[in-house]
């Protein structure tokens, strides 16, 4: 009786531990990876249409990405995204538990290690949910397979199942075949097992060849290994570890049976096993934190999210958290500083990346067009904003961000048929259907464009004359629209970041044209520098430099003098007090 009670208490304690572990798993993704999940949602666009579904039938294995994108659309909500990732991990855990239990392996830690690997993988913002779905399909297939006791039924079901699994998940069928062979050798008793294991081997090797030859247009390598990410962008060893984990457990159990002469491997709950299991889980969590989770990427993706929602002060708050200098971070920080009317006063309060912190140099990759087109839209450089959004869609595929930008720029330009084409695509989605419906009204009644404050304002700044686009096109934008304040501040910022003090001095007169009430702080500092260099008064008529700025400059010069001409010493000594000034950047930052 006491043994029964102890067993019940142990069982309840085990499930409490499991519940706590998955609560921690959920919290980790909800609190520390929400911007990763937002980004995943923004890089794909699940659509309820036949054409979209058929696009996932061109390769064996693409179907898992169809399911993955269906789930990823819900990542617009951090709580829903964390719930889905946790739900998938729970499925992997229970399927592992059911399979291992059927094979005679009863250890909680062996069931939970795949969950730790999934947590590590999903911490990478490039990891696709569809790959986890592929693992779940394999485990589901294997669980059904080990339930079948009749040899003939199992072999027929296994052969047909492998073909279906290949069509759905591609290379994952190869993993399933390896597991079948190992299970047949270790678990099932049969006098002709060496003949029986030939079925999964023939199917897993032969059917991909036939598919490559007659069904699909794909490379010879892809026929067996797609969609494994070993040759793609991710190239992660963690995914390889997840794939080999299950075969290794079965092989290890086989060795255990041979050595210990036992049919089952059962780890009893006691102080030693609990301590050992806890140590393994803590070690796994530490490994995820150190090796898999990148807080820098999460911080940047947080900036990216707040740029899209135009919560500019939150963009700046995220920038303060980022350690070191990064071009993408500087790019978004400078945009947010302008949008909060702080760029001309506080640009040097944040790490800068030269003029590259104002824009991204054009590259044909997945990253540059996706992030880099943002500044053109806010500069009212509408045609360039359209081009970058289109190129982003070419490089990354259909995504809501690019499509929305293509709609808005087309409406501003009066290209209503083009806007309608993109709106029809967004109309096929779950979360962007209402947005599409709102802007379809602008196509039906084009006068509404001029009633929208944002679109009407940008129409005022449309470029009328053609020009060859260099950099941000600031000279051309200012030539047509001298009152484009953002173009002016970005041009002045470019002069300072490039240390082009002549260009800065030649354009300071525009302050009066643009209605500045006083000279911004960074411009005051630059003017004092220029006037010392050119030895003449450059302060625009009607303006003056604040006395506190002049006093700060005198302190700066005195501090340099105390360093006796030692540049390295001056750079170190002045950073604490003057590191956020234009003078320090011009003198010491390369």
C-alpha positions as CSV (number, residue, x, y, z in Angstrom):
1,X,0.0,0.0,0.0
2,X,2.8,2.4,0.9
3,X,4.6,1.6,-2.3
4,X,1.4,2.5,-4.3
5,X,1.1,5.8,-2.5
6,X,4.7,6.6,-3.0
7,X,4.3,5.8,-6.7
8,X,1.3,8.1,-7.0
9,X,3.1,10.9,-5.2
10,X,6.1,10.4,-7.5
11,X,3.9,10.5,-10.6
12,X,2.2,13.7,-9.5
13,X,5.5,15.3,-8.7
14,X,6.8,14.3,-12.2
15,X,3.9,16.0,-14.0
16,X,4.3,19.1,-11.8
17,X,8.0,19.3,-12.8
18,X,7.0,18.9,-16.5
19,X,4.4,21.6,-16.2
20,X,6.9,24.0,-14.6
21,X,9.5,23.3,-17.3
22,X,7.0,24.1,-20.0
23,X,5.9,27.2,-18.2
24,X,9.5,28.3,-18.2
25,X,9.7,27.4,-21.9
26,X,6.6,29.6,-22.6
27,X,8.0,32.5,-20.5
28,X,11.3,32.4,-22.3
29,X,9.7,32.9,-25.7
30,X,7.1,35.3,-24.5
31,X,9.5,37.6,-22.6
32,X,12.8,37.2,-24.4
33,X,12.0,36.2,-28.0
34,X,8.9,38.1,-28.9
35,X,10.7,40.3,-31.4
36,X,12.2,37.2,-33.0
37,X,8.6,35.9,-33.4
38,X,7.4,39.3,-34.7
39,X,10.2,39.2,-37.3
40,X,9.3,35.6,-38.4
41,X,5.7,36.8,-39.0
42,X,6.9,39.8,-41.1
43,X,9.0,37.6,-43.4
44,X,6.2,35.5,-44.8
45,X,2.6,35.9,-45.8
46,X,0.1,33.0,-45.4
47,X,-2.7,33.3,-47.8
48,X,-6.0,31.5,-48.1
49,X,-5.8,30.8,-51.8
50,X,-5.4,27.8,-54.1
51,X,-2.5,29.3,-56.0
52,X,-0.6,29.8,-52.7
53,X,-1.2,26.2,-51.6
54,X,-0.1,24.8,-55.0
55,X,3.1,26.8,-54.7
56,X,4.1,24.4,-51.8
57,X,3.6,21.3,-54.0
58,X,6.6,22.0,-56.3
59,X,9.1,20.1,-54.0
60,X,8.7,17.2,-51.6
61,X,8.9,18.6,-48.1
62,X,7.5,22.1,-48.9
63,X,4.2,21.1,-47.2
64,X,5.7,21.4,-43.8
65,X,6.6,25.0,-44.6
66,X,3.0,25.6,-45.6
67,X,1.9,24.4,-42.2
68,X,4.7,26.5,-40.6
69,X,3.6,29.7,-42.3
70,X,0.0,29.0,-41.3
71,X,1.2,28.9,-37.7
72,X,3.6,31.8,-38.1
73,X,0.9,34.2,-39.1
74,X,-0.3,34.1,-35.5
75,X,3.0,35.5,-34.3
76,X,1.6,39.0,-34.6
77,X,0.6,38.3,-30.9
78,X,3.6,37.6,-28.6
79,X,1.4,35.5,-26.3
80,X,0.0,33.4,-29.2
81,X,3.4,33.0,-30.8
82,X,4.9,31.7,-27.5
83,X,1.9,29.5,-27.0
84,X,2.3,27.9,-30.5
85,X,6.1,27.3,-30.1
86,X,5.4,25.8,-26.6
87,X,2.6,23.6,-28.1
88,X,4.9,22.2,-30.7
89,X,7.6,21.5,-28.1
90,X,4.9,19.7,-25.9
91,X,4.0,17.6,-28.9
92,X,7.7,16.6,-29.5
93,X,8.0,15.8,-25.7
94,X,5.0,13.5,-25.6
95,X,5.7,11.8,-28.8
96,X,9.3,11.1,-27.6
97,X,7.9,9.9,-24.3
98,X,5.4,7.5,-26.0
99,X,7.9,6.1,-28.4
100,X,10.7,5.6,-25.8
101,X,8.2,4.1,-23.4
102,X,7.1,1.6,-26.1
103,X,10.7,0.7,-26.7
104,X,11.3,0.2,-22.9
105,X,13.1,3.5,-22.2
106,X,11.6,5.4,-19.3
107,X,13.7,8.5,-18.4
108,X,12.2,12.0,-18.2
109,X,15.4,13.7,-19.3
110,X,15.7,11.7,-22.5
111,X,12.2,12.9,-23.4
112,X,13.1,16.5,-22.6
113,X,16.4,16.9,-24.4
114,X,14.7,17.4,-27.8
115,X,12.6,20.2,-26.2
116,X,15.9,22.0,-25.2
117,X,17.2,21.6,-28.8
118,X,14.0,23.1,-30.2
119,X,14.3,26.0,-27.7
120,X,17.8,26.6,-28.9
121,X,16.8,26.3,-32.6
122,X,13.8,28.6,-32.3
123,X,16.0,31.2,-30.6
124,X,17.5,31.8,-34.0
125,X,15.4,34.3,-36.0
126,X,16.2,32.4,-39.2
127,X,14.8,29.1,-38.0
128,X,11.6,28.1,-39.7
129,X,8.7,26.5,-37.7
130,X,8.2,24.1,-40.5
131,X,11.3,22.2,-39.6
132,X,9.9,21.4,-36.1
133,X,6.7,20.3,-37.9
134,X,8.9,17.9,-39.9
135,X,10.2,16.4,-36.7
136,X,6.7,16.0,-35.3
137,X,5.5,14.2,-38.5
138,X,8.5,11.8,-38.2
139,X,7.8,11.0,-34.5
140,X,4.0,10.6,-35.2
141,X,4.8,8.1,-38.0
142,X,7.3,6.2,-35.8
143,X,4.8,6.0,-32.9
144,X,2.1,4.5,-35.1
145,X,4.7,2.1,-36.6
146,X,5.8,0.7,-33.2
147,X,2.1,0.2,-32.3
148,X,1.7,-2.3,-35.1
149,X,2.5,-5.8,-33.9
150,X,1.6,-7.8,-37.0
151,X,4.8,-7.9,-39.2
152,X,3.0,-7.9,-42.5
153,X,0.7,-5.0,-41.6
154,X,3.7,-3.1,-40.2
155,X,5.9,-3.6,-43.3
156,X,3.1,-2.6,-45.7
157,X,2.1,0.4,-43.6
158,X,5.7,1.4,-43.1
159,X,6.4,1.3,-46.9
160,X,3.3,3.3,-47.8
161,X,3.8,5.6,-44.9
162,X,7.4,6.4,-45.9
163,X,6.2,7.5,-49.4
164,X,3.5,9.7,-47.9
165,X,5.9,11.1,-45.4
166,X,8.4,11.8,-48.2
167,X,5.8,13.8,-50.2
168,X,4.9,15.8,-47.1
169,X,8.3,16.3,-45.4
170,X,11.0,15.4,-48.0
171,X,14.3,14.4,-46.4
172,X,12.6,13.7,-43.0
173,X,11.5,10.4,-44.5
174,X,15.2,9.4,-44.5
175,X,15.3,10.0,-40.7
176,X,12.1,7.9,-40.3
177,X,13.7,5.1,-42.4
178,X,16.8,5.1,-40.2
179,X,14.6,4.9,-37.1
180,X,12.6,2.0,-38.6
181,X,15.7,0.0,-39.3
182,X,17.0,0.5,-35.8
183,X,13.7,-0.3,-34.2
184,X,13.4,-3.5,-36.2
185,X,16.9,-4.5,-35.1
186,X,16.5,-3.6,-31.5
187,X,12.8,-3.9,-30.6
188,X,10.9,-6.3,-32.8
189,X,11.6,-10.1,-32.8
190,X,11.7,-11.6,-36.2
191,X,13.7,-14.5,-37.8
192,X,13.9,-12.6,-41.1
193,X,14.6,-9.1,-39.7
194,X,17.5,-8.6,-42.1
195,X,15.1,-9.1,-45.0
196,X,12.4,-7.0,-43.3
197,X,14.6,-3.9,-42.9
198,X,15.3,-3.9,-46.6
199,X,11.8,-2.4,-47.1
200,X,12.4,1.0,-45.6
201,X,15.9,1.1,-47.1
202,X,14.7,0.4,-50.6
203,X,11.7,2.9,-50.2
204,X,13.8,5.7,-48.6
205,X,16.5,5.4,-51.2
206,X,14.6,4.4,-54.3
207,X,11.5,6.6,-54.2
208,X,13.4,9.9,-53.9
209,X,15.3,8.8,-57.0
210,X,12.1,8.2,-58.9
211,X,10.7,11.5,-57.6
212,X,13.8,13.3,-58.8
213,X,13.6,11.6,-62.2
214,X,9.9,11.8,-63.0
215,X,7.9,14.0,-60.5
216,X,9.8,17.1,-59.4
217,X,12.3,19.6,-60.8
218,X,15.0,19.6,-58.1
219,X,18.7,18.9,-57.8
220,X,20.0,15.4,-57.1
221,X,21.0,16.4,-53.6
222,X,17.7,18.0,-52.8
223,X,15.8,14.8,-53.7
224,X,17.1,13.2,-50.5
225,X,18.0,16.0,-48.2
226,X,15.6,18.9,-48.8
227,X,14.4,20.7,-46.6
228,X,17.3,20.1,-44.2
229,X,19.0,23.5,-43.7
230,X,22.6,22.2,-43.8
231,X,23.3,23.9,-47.2
232,X,21.0,26.9,-46.8
233,X,21.3,30.1,-44.8
234,X,21.1,28.5,-41.3
235,X,23.8,25.8,-41.4
236,X,23.2,25.0,-37.8
237,X,24.8,22.0,-36.1
238,X,21.9,22.1,-33.5
239,X,19.4,20.9,-36.1
240,X,21.8,18.1,-37.0
241,X,22.0,17.2,-33.2
242,X,18.1,17.1,-33.1
243,X,18.1,14.7,-36.1
244,X,20.7,12.3,-34.8
245,X,19.4,12.4,-31.2
246,X,16.7,9.8,-31.7
247,X,18.9,7.2,-33.5
248,X,21.6,7.7,-30.9
249,X,19.1,7.0,-28.0
250,X,18.0,3.8,-29.7
251,X,21.6,2.6,-30.4
252,X,22.6,3.5,-26.8
253,X,19.6,1.5,-25.5
254,X,20.5,-1.4,-27.6
255,X,24.0,-1.4,-26.1
256,X,22.4,-1.2,-22.6
257,X,20.3,-4.2,-23.3
258,X,23.3,-6.2,-24.5
259,X,25.5,-5.3,-21.5
260,X,22.9,-5.3,-18.7
261,X,20.7,-8.1,-20.1
262,X,17.6,-6.1,-19.4
263,X,14.6,-5.4,-21.7
264,X,13.9,-2.0,-20.1
265,X,15.8,1.1,-19.1
266,X,13.9,2.7,-16.2
267,X,15.3,5.5,-14.2
268,X,13.7,5.6,-10.8
269,X,13.0,9.0,-9.1
270,X,15.3,9.6,-6.1
271,X,17.6,12.3,-4.9
272,X,20.5,11.3,-7.3
273,X,18.4,11.1,-10.4
274,X,16.6,14.3,-9.6
275,X,19.9,16.1,-9.1
276,X,21.4,14.7,-12.2
277,X,18.4,15.5,-14.3
278,X,18.3,19.1,-12.9
279,X,21.9,19.5,-13.7
280,X,21.4,18.4,-17.3
281,X,18.4,20.8,-17.8
282,X,20.3,23.7,-16.1
283,X,23.3,23.0,-18.4
284,X,21.0,22.9,-21.4
285,X,19.4,26.2,-20.4
286,X,22.8,27.8,-19.9
287,X,23.9,26.5,-23.3
288,X,20.9,28.1,-24.9
289,X,21.5,31.4,-23.2
290,X,25.2,31.5,-24.1
291,X,25.3,29.8,-27.6
292,X,21.8,30.1,-29.1
293,X,20.1,33.2,-27.8
294,X,21.5,36.5,-29.1
295,X,20.2,39.5,-27.1
296,X,21.8,41.9,-29.7
297,X,19.6,40.5,-32.4
298,X,16.5,40.6,-30.2
299,X,17.3,44.2,-29.4
300,X,17.7,45.2,-33.1
301,X,14.5,43.3,-34.0
302,X,12.7,45.2,-31.2
303,X,13.9,48.4,-32.9
304,X,12.6,47.1,-36.2
305,X,9.2,46.2,-34.7
306,X,8.8,49.7,-33.2
307,X,9.8,51.4,-36.5
308,X,7.0,49.6,-38.1
309,X,4.5,50.7,-35.4
310,X,6.1,54.2,-35.5
311,X,6.7,54.1,-31.7
312,X,9.9,56.2,-32.2
313,X,10.7,56.7,-28.5
314,X,10.7,53.0,-28.0
315,X,13.1,52.6,-30.9
316,X,15.5,55.0,-29.1
317,X,15.0,53.0,-25.8
318,X,16.0,49.8,-27.6
319,X,19.0,51.6,-29.1
320,X,20.2,52.5,-25.6
321,X,20.3,48.7,-24.8
322,X,22.5,47.8,-27.7
323,X,26.2,47.4,-26.9
324,X,28.8,48.6,-29.3
325,X,28.4,50.0,-32.8
326,X,26.2,48.4,-35.5
327,X,25.2,49.9,-38.8
328,X,21.6,48.7,-38.7
329,X,21.1,50.0,-35.2
330,X,22.6,53.4,-36.1
331,X,20.4,53.5,-39.2
332,X,17.2,53.0,-37.2
333,X,18.4,55.2,-34.3
334,X,19.0,58.1,-36.6
335,X,15.6,57.7,-38.2
336,X,14.0,57.6,-34.7
337,X,16.0,60.7,-33.6
338,X,14.7,62.6,-36.6
339,X,11.1,61.5,-36.1
340,X,11.3,62.7,-32.4
341,X,12.9,66.0,-33.4
342,X,16.2,65.1,-31.7
343,X,18.5,64.3,-34.6
344,X,20.2,67.8,-34.9
345,X,20.7,68.0,-31.1
346,X,21.5,64.4,-30.0
347,X,22.9,62.5,-32.9
348,X,26.3,62.1,-31.3
349,X,24.8,60.9,-28.1
350,X,24.5,57.5,-29.8
351,X,27.3,55.4,-31.5
352,X,27.6,56.3,-35.1
353,X,28.6,54.3,-38.1
354,X,29.7,57.1,-40.4
355,X,27.3,58.1,-43.2
356,X,26.4,54.4,-43.3
357,X,24.3,55.0,-40.3
358,X,21.9,57.1,-42.4
359,X,21.3,54.6,-45.1
360,X,22.2,51.0,-46.1
361,X,24.3,50.6,-49.2
362,X,22.3,48.8,-51.9
363,X,22.9,45.0,-52.0
364,X,21.0,42.2,-53.6
365,X,20.4,40.1,-50.5
366,X,17.5,39.3,-48.2
367,X,18.4,41.8,-45.5
368,X,19.3,45.1,-47.2
369,X,16.1,45.8,-49.2
370,X,13.9,44.5,-46.3
371,X,15.3,47.0,-43.8
372,X,16.9,49.6,-46.0
373,X,13.9,51.0,-47.8
374,X,12.3,52.5,-44.6
375,X,14.3,55.8,-44.8
376,X,13.2,56.6,-48.4
377,X,9.5,56.5,-47.5
378,X,10.0,59.0,-44.6
379,X,12.2,61.2,-46.8
380,X,9.3,61.4,-49.3
381,X,11.5,59.8,-51.9
382,X,8.5,57.7,-53.0
383,X,9.8,56.0,-56.1
384,X,12.9,54.8,-54.4
385,X,10.8,53.5,-51.5
386,X,8.7,51.6,-54.0
387,X,11.8,50.1,-55.6
388,X,13.3,48.9,-52.4
389,X,10.0,47.4,-51.3
390,X,9.6,45.6,-54.6
391,X,13.2,44.3,-54.4
392,X,12.6,43.1,-50.9
393,X,9.6,41.1,-52.0
394,X,11.7,39.6,-54.8
395,X,14.5,38.6,-52.4
396,X,12.4,37.5,-49.5
397,X,9.1,36.5,-51.1
398,X,5.7,37.9,-50.3
399,X,5.7,39.6,-47.0
400,X,3.2,42.0,-45.4
401,X,5.7,44.9,-44.9
402,X,6.7,45.1,-48.5
403,X,3.2,44.7,-49.8
404,X,1.8,47.5,-47.6
405,X,4.6,49.8,-48.6
406,X,3.9,49.0,-52.3
407,X,0.3,49.8,-51.8
408,X,1.0,53.2,-50.1
409,X,3.6,54.3,-52.5
410,X,1.4,53.3,-55.5
411,X,-1.5,55.3,-54.0
412,X,0.7,58.4,-53.5
413,X,1.9,58.1,-57.1
414,X,-1.7,57.7,-58.3
415,X,-1.0,54.2,-59.6
416,X,-4.3,52.8,-58.5
417,X,-4.4,49.6,-60.6
418,X,-1.0,48.6,-59.1
419,X,-2.2,49.4,-55.6
420,X,-5.3,47.3,-56.3
421,X,-3.2,44.3,-57.3
422,X,-1.3,44.3,-54.1
423,X,-4.4,44.9,-52.0
424,X,-6.0,41.8,-53.5
425,X,-3.1,39.8,-52.2
426,X,-3.4,41.2,-48.7
427,X,-7.1,40.6,-48.9
428,X,-6.4,36.8,-48.9
429,X,-4.8,36.9,-45.5
430,X,-6.2,36.7,-42.0
431,X,-4.6,39.6,-40.2
432,X,-4.2,42.1,-43.1
433,X,-7.7,41.7,-44.6
434,X,-9.1,44.7,-42.7
435,X,-6.2,46.9,-43.7
436,X,-6.7,45.9,-47.3
437,X,-10.4,46.6,-47.1
438,X,-9.6,50.1,-45.7
439,X,-7.3,51.0,-48.6
440,X,-9.4,49.4,-51.3
441,X,-11.8,52.3,-50.6
442,X,-9.0,54.7,-51.7
443,X,-8.9,52.9,-55.1
444,X,-12.7,53.0,-55.5
445,X,-12.7,56.7,-54.5
446,X,-9.4,58.2,-55.4
447,X,-10.3,61.6,-53.8
448,X,-9.8,59.9,-50.4
449,X,-6.0,59.8,-50.9
450,X,-5.9,63.6,-50.5
451,X,-8.0,63.3,-47.4
452,X,-5.5,61.1,-45.7
453,X,-3.0,63.4,-43.9
454,X,0.0,61.1,-44.4
455,X,-0.6,60.3,-48.0
456,X,-1.6,63.9,-48.9
457,X,1.6,65.3,-47.2
458,X,3.8,62.9,-49.1
459,X,2.1,63.9,-52.4
460,X,3.3,67.5,-51.9
461,X,6.9,66.3,-52.0
462,X,6.6,64.1,-55.1
463,X,9.6,64.6,-57.4
464,X,8.6,66.1,-60.7
465,X,11.9,65.8,-62.6
466,X,13.9,62.6,-63.3
467,X,17.3,62.2,-61.9
468,X,19.8,59.4,-61.4
469,X,19.6,58.1,-57.9
470,X,22.8,58.4,-55.9
471,X,22.8,57.7,-52.2
472,X,19.7,59.1,-50.6
473,X,19.2,61.6,-53.4
474,X,19.3,64.5,-50.8
475,X,20.6,67.2,-53.2
476,X,17.9,66.4,-55.7
477,X,15.1,66.2,-53.1
478,X,16.2,69.6,-51.7
479,X,16.5,71.2,-55.1
480,X,12.8,70.4,-55.9
481,X,11.5,70.9,-52.4
482,X,13.8,73.1,-50.3
483,X,11.4,72.8,-47.4
484,X,11.9,69.1,-47.0
485,X,13.2,69.3,-43.5
486,X,14.1,65.7,-43.2
487,X,16.2,65.8,-46.3
488,X,18.0,68.9,-44.9
489,X,18.8,67.3,-41.5
490,X,20.0,64.1,-43.2
491,X,22.2,66.1,-45.5
492,X,23.7,68.0,-42.6
493,X,24.1,64.7,-40.7
494,X,25.9,63.2,-43.7
495,X,28.3,66.2,-43.9
496,X,29.2,65.8,-40.2
497,X,29.5,62.0,-40.2
498,X,31.7,62.3,-43.3
499,X,33.6,65.1,-41.6
500,X,32.8,67.4,-44.6
501,X,32.9,70.6,-42.6
502,X,32.8,72.7,-45.8
503,X,29.6,71.1,-47.0
504,X,28.1,71.7,-43.6
505,X,29.2,75.4,-43.5
506,X,27.9,76.0,-47.0
507,X,24.4,74.8,-46.1
508,X,23.9,76.2,-42.6
509,X,22.1,79.2,-44.1
510,X,19.0,76.9,-44.7
511,X,18.1,77.1,-41.0
512,X,16.3,80.3,-41.6
513,X,14.5,79.0,-44.7
514,X,13.2,76.0,-42.7
515,X,12.0,78.0,-39.8
516,X,14.4,76.9,-37.0
517,X,13.9,79.0,-33.9
518,X,17.5,78.4,-32.7
519,X,20.6,76.5,-33.8
520,X,20.5,72.9,-32.8
521,X,23.2,71.8,-30.3
522,X,25.2,69.6,-32.7
523,X,25.1,72.4,-35.3
524,X,26.4,74.9,-32.7
525,X,29.3,72.6,-31.9
526,X,30.0,72.0,-35.6
527,X,29.8,75.8,-36.3
528,X,32.3,76.6,-33.5
529,X,34.6,74.0,-35.0
530,X,34.2,75.4,-38.6
531,X,34.7,79.0,-37.4
532,X,38.0,78.0,-35.8
533,X,39.1,76.2,-38.9
534,X,37.9,78.8,-41.5
535,X,38.7,81.7,-39.2
536,X,35.4,83.6,-40.0
537,X,31.9,84.0,-38.6
538,X,29.5,81.5,-40.0
539,X,26.5,82.0,-37.7
540,X,23.4,82.7,-39.8
541,X,21.9,86.1,-39.4
542,X,19.3,86.3,-36.7
543,X,20.8,83.4,-34.7
544,X,23.4,83.1,-31.9
545,X,25.3,80.3,-30.2
546,X,24.3,79.5,-26.6
547,X,26.8,80.6,-24.0
548,X,26.8,77.2,-22.4
549,X,27.9,75.7,-25.7
550,X,30.8,78.2,-25.9
551,X,31.7,77.4,-22.3
552,X,31.7,73.6,-23.1
553,X,34.0,74.2,-26.0
554,X,36.5,76.1,-23.9
555,X,36.5,73.2,-21.4
556,X,37.0,70.8,-24.3
557,X,40.0,72.7,-25.6
558,X,41.5,73.0,-22.1
559,X,41.1,69.2,-21.6
560,X,43.0,68.6,-24.8
561,X,45.7,71.0,-23.8
562,X,46.2,69.1,-20.5
563,X,46.9,65.9,-22.5
564,X,50.0,67.6,-24.0
565,X,49.4,66.6,-27.6
566,X,49.1,62.9,-26.8
567,X,46.2,61.9,-29.0
568,X,45.6,58.4,-27.5
569,X,45.6,59.9,-24.0
570,X,43.2,62.7,-25.0
571,X,40.9,60.2,-26.7
572,X,40.6,58.2,-23.4
573,X,40.5,61.2,-21.1
574,X,37.9,63.2,-23.0
575,X,35.5,60.4,-23.8
576,X,33.7,60.5,-20.4
577,X,32.9,64.2,-20.5
578,X,32.8,64.9,-24.2
579,X,32.2,61.6,-25.9
580,X,28.7,62.7,-27.0
581,X,29.8,65.9,-28.7
582,X,30.3,66.7,-32.4
583,X,33.9,67.8,-31.5
584,X,34.8,64.4,-30.1
585,X,33.5,62.7,-33.2
586,X,35.3,65.0,-35.6
587,X,38.6,64.7,-33.7
588,X,38.7,61.1,-32.5
589,X,36.2,58.8,-34.2
590,X,37.4,57.0,-37.4
